[in-house]
Amino acid sequence: MVGILVTGASSGAHMNPAVSVAMAVWGRLPISAVPAFVLAQFLGAGAASALVLFLFRDSLGEVGAQVITSAPGLATSEVQLSCDQGVATFILLLVVCSVEDQGHSPPALLVGLTVFVITLSLGANAGASMNPAVDFMPRAIAALWKMSLSPFTSSGHFWLVPFLLPYLGGVIGIITYQLCIVGMRMEAVVTKKVQFTGQNKW
């Protein structure tokens, strides 16, 4: 929510690579801008991760720097974990699309609350990352902090799930919104025009 409030006017508040890629698929962001957005998002997530570790370095406990990474929780199978990450990002993109397309306000509060609700309801499964940068970069920073690959290897290949699945969930969310919401709205407008024309004709 803070990110949207601060950067909304300058960059559209793109803080999630999955959202940026999905918006490019939707035609709301030039494809040529995607690499710069994604690079900035990963660098920003890395800087934020380093700051969090620095601020809480005296209370990291036995887990150490790895405490800032996500990990499987209630969900354990790869199918469950993949569906969890895909569904979380799918829901997020449905809301982002509706806020962008329908002009719901205030956007910062609505998207912020959506992220909060998704995290509250799905976070126990696998952390509800929804953001490849916010999952990958804490692992990278934690690995550098510990000088160990354990943030990537301690949960098998789980790190690939939040790194890849949000893109798929986001694109499916965009396509679903375009086909089901925008498509139905356009169909309703055409139907009203046909009915109005028919009334005039008679």
Buried (B, 14 or more C-beta within 10 A) or exposed (E): BEBBBEBBEEBBBBBBBBBBBBBBBBEBBEEEBBEEBBEBBBEBBBEBBBEBBEEEEEEBEEEBBBBBBBBBBEBEEBEBBBBBBBBBBBBBBBBBBBBBBEEEEEBBEBBBEBBEEBBEEBBEBBBBBBBBBBBBBBBBBBBBBBEBEBBBEBBEEBBBBBBBBBBBBBBBBBBBBBEEBBEEEEEEEEEEEEEEEEEEEE
